[in-house]
Amino acid sequence: MTPQERLPLHFNTLSRAVDFTKIADAKAAPLLAGHTAIVGVIATRAVALADIVRDSNAESFAVCAVALCYIVLTLISAILAGRVFIPISPKIKKSLIYFEEISSYEYEKFRIASQELDWNKAESELLDQIYRVSRVASKKMFRVRWAYYTAGPATVLWATLLVWSSL
């Protein structure tokens, strides 16, 4: 295959990688919103939980242990989900494809470099971009996956605290 024949395949690959970054963003946002709502609900029960903790018995120890585990897991989950939105794209070199690096060019130099771009150089630039976006997508998906893995047990602990505060 020639570079001209491979470029459409590369653009499709880049498009899929970009889509995965969007999917990770879309999954992280409701998780953060859910954590906020759940923390709000548990805050309304803080007085009832504090009454249980005042008694020095096994139940107060259990409530403290569950609350601590809930806080730790929720913080881990929220930090992982929040990190999905923090840019993590490394700067490698001047690129004629990546928007952030394009903006670092003076217009005239960008125009000339773009017009002098041959098929092999275009393919190389596109492959660099595919690699970089794929790494970003992979990191984002890893973070959102582990944010959900830690949110599950945190939600169970939250429900346990909710029941305790209602007794």
C-alpha positions in Angstrom: 0.0 0.0 0.0 1.1 3.5 -0.6 0.9 6.3 2.0 -2.1 7.7 0.1 -3.9 4.4 0.4 -3.0 4.0 4.1 -4.0 7.6 5.2 -7.7 6.9 5.3 -7.1 3.8 7.5 -5.0 5.9 9.8 -7.7 8.7 10.0 -10.2 6.0 11.0 -7.9 4.7 13.7 -7.3 8.3 15.0 -11.1 8.9 15.0 -11.7 5.7 17.1 -9.0 6.8 19.6 -10.5 10.3 19.9 -13.9 8.6 20.4 -12.5 6.6 23.3 -11.3 9.8 25.0 -14.8 11.2 24.7 -16.3 8.0 26.1 -14.1 8.2 29.1 -15.1 11.8 29.7 -18.7 10.9 29.3 -18.4 8.1 31.9 -16.4 10.2 34.4 -18.8 13.1 34.6 -21.9 11.3 36.0 -19.7 9.4 38.5 -18.4 12.7 39.9 -22.0 14.0 40.0 -23.1 10.9 41.8 -20.4 11.2 44.4 -21.4 14.8 45.1 -25.0 13.7 45.6 -24.1 10.8 47.8 -21.9 12.9 50.0 -24.7 15.4 50.3 -27.1 12.7 51.5 -24.6 11.3 54.0 -24.0 14.8 55.3 -27.7 15.1 56.2 -27.2 12.0 58.4 -24.1 13.2 60.1 -25.8 14.0 63.4 -27.4 10.6 63.6 -24.0 8.9 62.9 -22.3 11.1 65.4 -24.8 10.0 68.1 -23.8 6.3 67.3 -20.1 7.1 67.4 -20.4 8.9 70.8 -21.0 5.6 72.5 -17.8 3.7 73.0 -18.9 0.2 71.9 -18.4 -2.2 69.0 -21.1 -0.5 66.9 -19.4 2.9 67.2 -16.1 1.3 66.1 -17.9 -0.4 63.2 -19.5 2.9 62.1 -16.1 4.6 62.2 -14.4 1.9 60.2 -17.2 1.8 57.6 -17.1 5.6 57.4 -13.3 5.7 57.0 -13.4 3.1 54.3 -16.2 4.9 52.5 -14.3 8.2 52.6 -11.1 6.6 51.3 -12.8 4.7 48.5 -14.9 7.8 47.5 -11.8 10.0 47.4 -9.9 7.5 45.3 -12.8 7.2 42.9 -13.4 11.0 42.7 -9.7 11.7 42.1 -9.4 9.0 39.4 -12.6 10.3 37.7 -11.4 13.9 38.0 -8.0 13.1 36.5 -9.8 12.0 33.3 -10.5 15.7 32.6 -6.9 16.9 33.2 -4.9 17.1 29.9 -2.2 14.4 29.7 -1.0 14.7 26.2 2.8 15.0 26.0 4.5 17.4 23.7 6.9 15.6 21.4 7.7 17.9 18.5 6.2 20.5 16.2 3.2 18.9 14.5 1.1 19.9 11.5 -1.8 17.7 12.7 -2.1 18.4 16.5 -4.1 21.6 17.1 -2.1 22.7 20.1 1.2 22.4 18.3 -0.3 24.0 15.2 -1.1 27.1 17.2 2.5 27.4 18.3 3.5 28.1 14.6 3.6 31.5 13.2 0.9 31.5 10.5 3.2 31.9 7.5 5.6 29.1 8.7 2.6 26.8 9.3 1.2 27.5 5.8 4.6 26.9 4.1 5.3 23.7 6.2 1.8 22.4 5.3 2.2 23.1 1.6 5.6 21.3 1.6 4.2 18.3 3.4 4.6 15.1 1.3 2.7 11.9 1.7 5.3 10.1 3.8 5.7 13.0 6.2 1.9 13.3 6.4 1.7 9.6 7.3 4.4 10.0 9.9 2.7 12.9 11.5 -0.6 11.1 11.5 0.9 8.0 13.1 2.5 10.2 15.8 -0.9 11.7 16.5 -2.6 8.2 16.6 0.0 7.0 19.0 -0.3 10.0 21.3 -4.1 10.0 21.3 -4.2 6.3 21.9 -2.0 6.6 24.9 -4.3 9.4 26.3 -7.4 7.3 25.6 -5.8 4.3 27.3 -4.9 6.3 30.4 -8.4 7.9 30.6 -10.1 4.6 30.2 -7.9 3.1 32.9 -8.7 5.9 35.3 -12.5 5.8 34.7 -12.5 2.0 35.0 -10.8 2.1 38.4 -13.0 5.0 39.5 -16.0 2.8 38.9 -14.3 -0.2 40.5 -13.8 1.8 43.7 -17.2 3.6 43.5 -19.0 0.2 43.8 -17.8 -0.7 47.2 -18.0 2.9 48.3 -21.7 2.9 47.4 -22.3 -0.2 49.4 -20.5 1.4 52.4 -22.6 4.5 51.9 -25.8 2.5 52.0 -24.6 0.8 55.2 -24.0 4.2 56.8 -27.4 5.3 55.6 -29.1 2.3 57.2 -27.2 2.8 60.5 -28.1 6.5 60.6 -31.8 5.5 60.2 -31.9 3.0 63.1 
